[in-house]
């Protein structure tokens, strides 16, 4: 078998081609990872916003129910005092 000597120019061309291929795959990998990061960040922000909205709705409903129960309690006390005044004195004991 006879091997032909490889010229330096051919070696440099193949090294350049290999570097371009490796560089292209690395750039593609980085772009793919950045796209995944952006997508997952957007999804995380969306889920966080939904959870925040649900928490705020729960908080507002809690505050509204506390205010409503306070109002009802005040009205019930005044109603019970008025009802006790209407009863005869003997039945209060």
N, CA, C and O atoms as a DFTB+ gen file, in Angstrom:
372 C
 N C O
     1  1       0.829      -1.183       0.000
     2  2       0.000       0.000       0.000
     3  2       0.869       1.240       0.000
     4  3       1.878       1.341       0.697
     5  1       0.445       2.131      -0.778
     6  2       1.205       3.368      -0.861
     7  2       0.319       4.502      -0.356
     8  3      -0.818       4.665      -0.798
     9  1       0.845       5.260       0.551
    10  2       0.117       6.403       1.089
    11  2       0.676       7.670       0.474
    12  3       1.885       7.894       0.432
    13  1      -0.239       8.483       0.003
    14  2       0.182       9.761      -0.555
    15  2       0.310      10.770       0.587
    16  3      -0.529      10.800       1.488
    17  1       1.306      11.556       0.551
    18  2       1.423      12.562       1.603
    19  2       0.281      13.576       1.492
    20  3      -0.090      14.007       0.401
    21  1      -0.253      13.935       2.634
    22  2      -1.363      14.895       2.672
    23  2      -0.766      16.293       2.727
    24  3       0.119      16.584       3.531
    25  1      -1.265      17.126       1.872
    26  2      -0.726      18.478       1.830
    27  2      -1.217      19.282       3.046
    28  3      -2.290      19.027       3.594
    29  1      -0.430      20.216       3.426
    30  2      -0.767      21.060       4.565
    31  2      -2.050      21.859       4.298
    32  3      -2.825      22.134       5.214
    33  1      -2.251      22.214       3.066
    34  2      -3.457      22.979       2.710
    35  2      -4.706      22.147       2.952
    36  3      -5.696      22.658       3.476
    37  1      -4.673      20.852       2.572
    38  2      -5.830      19.969       2.793
    39  2      -6.098      19.783       4.273
    40  3      -7.253      19.776       4.699
    41  1      -5.051      19.632       5.057
    42  2      -5.208      19.463       6.507
    43  2      -5.859      20.701       7.102
    44  3      -6.770      20.604       7.924
    45  1      -5.387      21.852       6.683
    46  2      -5.958      23.094       7.208
    47  2      -7.428      23.244       6.802
    48  3      -8.245      23.720       7.591
    49  1      -7.757      22.847       5.596
    50  2      -9.154      22.913       5.141
    51  2     -10.028      21.998       5.990
    52  3     -11.106      22.405       6.424
    53  1      -9.577      20.761       6.235
    54  2     -10.375      19.831       7.045
    55  2     -10.492      20.306       8.496
    56  3     -11.543      20.150       9.116
    57  1      -9.433      20.874       9.028
    58  2      -9.505      21.423      10.388
    59  2     -10.498      22.585      10.427
    60  3     -11.283      22.701      11.368
    61  1     -10.464      23.431       9.423
    62  2     -11.394      24.548       9.344
    63  2     -12.836      24.059       9.232
    64  3     -13.729      24.583       9.898
    65  1     -13.058      23.050       8.385
    66  2     -14.407      22.480       8.240
    67  2     -14.875      21.897       9.572
    68  3     -16.024      22.095       9.968
    69  1     -13.987      21.176      10.262
    70  2     -14.349      20.584      11.559
    71  2     -14.679      21.668      12.574
    72  3     -15.644      21.545      13.330
    73  1     -13.882      22.726      12.593
    74  2     -14.148      23.820      13.530
    75  2     -15.461      24.523      13.219
    76  3     -16.196      24.910      14.128
    77  1     -15.752      24.687      11.938
    78  2     -17.014      25.318      11.551
    79  2     -18.190      24.438      11.979
    80  3     -19.188      24.936      12.501
    81  1     -18.065      23.135      11.754
    82  2     -19.148      22.222      12.144
    83  2     -19.334      22.233      13.661
    84  3     -20.462      22.315      14.146
    85  1     -18.237      22.151      14.409
    86  2     -18.326      22.174      15.873
    87  2     -18.882      23.509      16.342
    88  3     -19.725      23.551      17.239
    89  1     -18.419      24.597      15.747
    90  2     -18.919      25.919      16.114
    91  2     -20.393      26.080      15.813
    92  3     -21.140      26.663      16.598
    93  1     -20.808      25.554      14.659
    94  2     -22.223      25.653      14.294
    95  2     -23.095      24.854      15.245
    96  3     -24.179      25.297      15.622
    97  1     -22.622      23.675      15.633
    98  2     -23.425      22.879      16.562
    99  2     -23.467      23.540      17.928
   100  3     -24.494      23.493      18.605
   101  1     -22.364      24.156      18.346
   102  2     -22.358      24.849      19.643
   103  2     -23.291      26.055      19.600
   104  3     -24.050      26.286      20.541
   105  1     -23.241      26.816      18.524
   106  2     -24.130      27.969      18.400
   107  2     -25.577      27.499      18.381
   108  3     -26.436      28.106      19.021
   109  1     -25.853      26.424      17.653
   110  2     -27.211      25.883      17.616
   111  2     -27.630      25.432      18.999
   112  3     -28.764      25.678      19.409
   113  1     -26.733      24.773      19.731
   114  2     -27.046      24.303      21.080
   115  2     -27.336      25.482      22.005
   116  3     -28.275      25.440      22.799
   117  1     -26.530      26.525      21.898
   118  2     -26.746      27.709      22.733
   119  2     -28.066      28.368      22.381
   120  3     -28.823      28.762      23.268
   121  1     -28.345      28.490      21.094
   122  2     -29.625      29.083      20.684
   123  2     -30.797      28.248      21.169
   124  3     -31.815      28.790      21.599
   125  1     -30.658      26.928      21.101
   126  2     -31.717      26.036      21.561
   127  2     -31.929      26.184      23.069
   128  3     -33.067      26.223      23.538
   129  1     -30.847      26.266      23.816
   130  2     -30.942      26.420      25.266
   131  2     -31.533      27.780      25.643
   132  3     -32.316      27.873      26.588
   133  1     -31.163      28.830      24.915
   134  2     -31.743      30.150      25.174
   135  2     -33.240      30.168      24.862
   136  3     -34.021      30.780      25.591
   137  1     -33.633      29.504      23.790
   138  2     -35.057      29.428      23.461
   139  2     -35.817      28.676      24.552
   140  3     -36.907      29.083      24.952
   141  1     -35.235      27.580      25.026
   142  2     -35.878      26.825      26.108
   143  2     -35.963      27.667      27.372
   144  3     -36.978      27.633      28.067
   145  1     -34.907      28.427      27.681
   146  2     -34.920      29.292      28.859
   147  2     -36.012      30.343      28.753
   148  3     -36.713      30.613      29.728
   149  1     -36.158      30.932      27.587
   150  2     -37.191      31.956      27.394
   151  2     -38.577      31.348      27.532
   152  3     -39.451      31.933      28.173
   153  1     -38.784      30.180      26.936
   154  2     -40.097      29.528      27.013
   155  2     -40.440      29.164      28.447
   156  3     -41.543      29.446      28.915
   157  1     -39.488      28.529      29.158
   158  2     -39.767      28.133      30.526
   159  2     -39.903      29.336      31.454
   160  3     -40.667      29.285      32.417
   161  1     -39.179      30.408      31.181
   162  2     -39.333      31.622      31.981
   163  2     -40.715      32.225      31.785
   164  3     -41.353      32.664      32.741
   165  1     -41.168      32.243      30.547
   166  2     -42.510      32.772      30.274
   167  2     -43.574      31.901      30.936
   168  3     -44.530      32.422      31.511
   169  1     -43.416      30.584      30.859
   170  2     -44.389      29.700      31.512
   171  2     -44.362      29.873      33.022
   172  3     -45.416      29.878      33.659
   173  1     -43.177      30.016      33.608
   174  2     -43.071      30.226      35.043
   175  2     -43.737      31.539      35.449
   176  3     -44.447      31.593      36.453
   177  1     -43.509      32.590      34.673
   178  2     -44.133      33.879      34.965
   179  2     -45.649      33.788      34.854
   180  3     -46.368      34.392      35.650
   181  1     -46.137      33.040      33.875
   182  2     -47.582      32.866      33.714
   183  2     -48.182      32.127      34.900
   184  3     -49.217      32.533      35.427
   185  1     -47.535      31.040      35.324
   186  2     -48.033      30.279      36.477
   187  2     -47.964      31.131      37.740
   188  3     -48.885      31.100      38.556
   189  1     -46.886      31.890      37.909
   190  2     -46.758      32.761      39.079
   191  2     -47.846      33.832      39.076
   192  3     -48.402      34.145      40.129
   193  1     -48.155      34.394      37.920
   194  2     -49.208      35.409      37.821
   195  2     -50.570      34.811      38.155
   196  3     -51.374      35.442      38.840
   197  1     -50.832      33.602      37.677
   198  2     -52.111      32.944      37.983
   199  2     -52.222      32.678      39.485
   200  3     -53.275      32.906      40.081
   201  1     -51.139      32.196      40.092
   202  2     -51.164      31.935      41.531
   203  2     -51.352      33.238      42.300
   204  3     -52.094      33.273      43.282
   205  1     -50.689      34.310      41.866
   206  2     -50.840      35.605      42.527
   207  2     -52.272      36.119      42.408
   208  3     -52.823      36.641      43.377
   209  1     -52.871      35.980      41.245
   210  2     -54.255      36.416      41.059
   211  2     -55.192      35.612      41.949
   212  3     -56.086      36.174      42.581
   213  1     -54.989      34.293      42.000
   214  2     -55.837      33.470      42.865
   215  2     -55.663      33.838      44.334
   216  3     -56.635      33.864      45.089
   217  1     -54.428      34.124      44.741
   218  2     -54.190      34.529      46.118
   219  2     -54.874      35.857      46.420
   220  3     -55.477      36.021      47.480
   221  1     -54.781      36.806      45.487
   222  2     -55.429      38.101      45.703
   223  2     -56.942      37.970      45.766
   224  3     -57.590      38.647      46.563
   225  1     -57.511      37.108      44.935
   226  2     -58.960      36.877      44.987
   227  2     -59.341      36.277      46.332
   228  3     -60.322      36.689      46.952
   229  1     -58.543      35.282      46.785
   230  2     -58.817      34.670      48.080
   231  2     -58.705      35.708      49.196
   232  3     -59.539      35.739      50.101
   233  1     -57.678      36.556      49.135
   234  2     -57.477      37.578      50.155
   235  2     -58.639      38.565      50.171
   236  3     -59.137      38.921      51.239
   237  1     -59.070      39.005      48.995
   238  2     -60.183      39.957      48.925
   239  2     -61.485      39.333      49.413
   240  3     -62.273      39.996      50.088
   241  1     -61.722      38.060      49.078
   242  2     -62.922      37.390      49.576
   243  2     -62.868      37.222      51.086
   244  3     -63.895      37.338      51.755
   245  1     -61.695      36.953      51.631
   246  2     -61.541      36.823      53.077
   247  2     -61.841      38.149      53.768
   248  3     -62.563      38.191      54.764
   249  1     -61.276      39.236      53.228
   250  2     -61.533      40.549      53.824
   251  2     -63.008      40.929      53.709
   252  3     -63.584      41.480      54.647
   253  1     -63.612      40.637      52.576
   254  2     -65.034      40.963      52.394
   255  2     -65.898      40.152      53.347
   256  3     -66.863      40.674      53.907
   257  1     -65.561      38.881      53.537
   258  2     -66.357      38.068      54.459
   259  2     -66.180      38.540      55.897
   260  3     -67.133      38.498      56.675
   261  1     -64.979      38.990      56.270
   262  2     -64.779      39.521      57.620
   263  2     -65.592      40.793      57.827
   264  3     -66.215      40.974      58.874
   265  1     -65.586      41.667      56.835
   266  2     -66.387      42.889      56.939
   267  2     -67.879      42.566      57.014
   268  3     -68.616      43.170      57.793
   269  1     -68.308      41.616      56.203
   270  2     -69.730      41.240      56.208
   271  2     -70.122      40.615      57.545
   272  3     -71.193      40.911      58.074
   273  1     -69.266      39.755      58.095
   274  2     -69.579      39.144      59.390
   275  2     -69.577      40.182      60.507
   276  3     -70.381      40.088      61.435
   277  1     -68.697      41.159      60.433
   278  2     -68.707      42.244      61.424
   279  2     -69.982      43.053      61.344
   280  3     -70.567      43.411      62.366
   281  1     -70.412      43.341      60.122
   282  2     -71.659      44.086      59.935
   283  2     -72.845      43.274      60.436
   284  3     -73.726      43.810      61.109
   285  1     -72.873      41.983      60.112
   286  2     -73.972      41.118      60.551
   287  2     -73.983      40.994      62.069
   288  3     -75.048      40.991      62.686
   289  1     -72.799      40.892      62.675
   290  2     -72.717      40.775      64.135
   291  2     -73.277      42.023      64.804
   292  3     -74.025      41.917      65.776
   293  1     -72.925      43.206      64.296
   294  2     -73.441      44.454      64.866
   295  2     -74.958      44.522      64.735
   296  3     -75.643      44.938      65.670
   297  1     -75.490      44.116      63.577
   298  2     -76.944      44.142      63.374
   299  2     -77.647      43.098      64.250
   300  3     -78.743      43.338      64.756
   301  1     -77.019      41.965      64.420
   302  2     -77.628      40.912      65.249
   303  2     -77.676      41.340      66.713
   304  3     -78.654      41.056      67.405
   305  1     -76.636      42.017      67.192
   306  2     -76.647      42.490      68.576
   307  2     -77.746      43.525      68.797
   308  3     -78.474      43.477      69.788
   309  1     -77.851      44.466      67.849
   310  2     -78.894      45.481      68.004
   311  2     -80.283      44.841      67.900
   312  3     -81.214      45.242      68.599
   313  1     -80.408      43.843      67.019
   314  2     -81.693      43.153      66.882
   315  2     -82.028      42.379      68.155
   316  3     -83.183      42.368      68.579
   317  1     -81.034      41.728      68.773
   318  2     -81.314      40.954      69.993
   319  2     -81.649      41.890      71.151
   320  3     -82.501      41.553      71.973
   321  1     -81.004      43.061      71.242
   322  2     -81.363      44.029      72.294
   323  2     -82.796      44.508      72.112
   324  3     -83.550      44.629      73.077
   325  1     -83.162      44.780      70.869
   326  2     -84.528      45.241      70.605
   327  2     -85.529      44.141      70.917
   328  3     -86.611      44.420      71.433
   329  1     -85.188      42.910      70.615
   330  2     -86.100      41.798      70.898
   331  2     -86.236      41.593      72.399
   332  3     -87.331      41.297      72.877
   333  1     -85.142      41.744      73.161
   334  2     -85.223      41.603      74.611
   335  2     -86.072      42.706      75.239
   336  3     -86.743      42.455      76.240
   337  1     -86.066      43.916      74.687
   338  2     -86.887      45.002      75.197
   339  2     -88.358      44.737      74.968
   340  3     -89.198      45.222      75.727
   341  1     -88.684      43.985      73.948
   342  2     -90.077      43.707      73.642
   343  2     -90.668      42.623      74.537
   344  3     -91.886      42.546      74.699
   345  1     -89.810      41.785      75.117
   346  2     -90.312      40.708      75.974
   347  2     -90.790      41.265      77.304
   348  3     -90.247      42.258      77.791
   349  1     -91.796      40.642      77.897
   350  2     -92.233      41.091      79.238
   351  2     -91.137      40.857      80.271
   352  3     -90.266      40.012      80.063
   353  1     -91.168      41.577      81.359
   354  2     -90.108      41.523      82.372
   355  2     -90.000      40.148      83.010
   356  3     -88.895      39.727      83.355
   357  1     -91.097      39.439      83.177
   358  2     -91.068      38.129      83.838
   359  2     -90.397      37.066      82.973
   360  3     -89.750      36.177      83.527
   361  1     -90.513      37.106      81.689
   362  2     -89.941      36.079      80.833
   363  2     -88.445      36.259      80.614
   364  3     -87.798      35.375      80.052
   365  1     -87.888      37.375      81.041
   366  2     -86.458      37.622      80.859
   367  2     -85.600      36.813      81.834
   368  3     -84.419      36.583      81.573
   369  1     -86.171      36.391      82.926
   370  2     -85.412      35.690      83.954
   371  2     -85.106      34.306      83.586
   372  3     -84.469      33.589      84.358
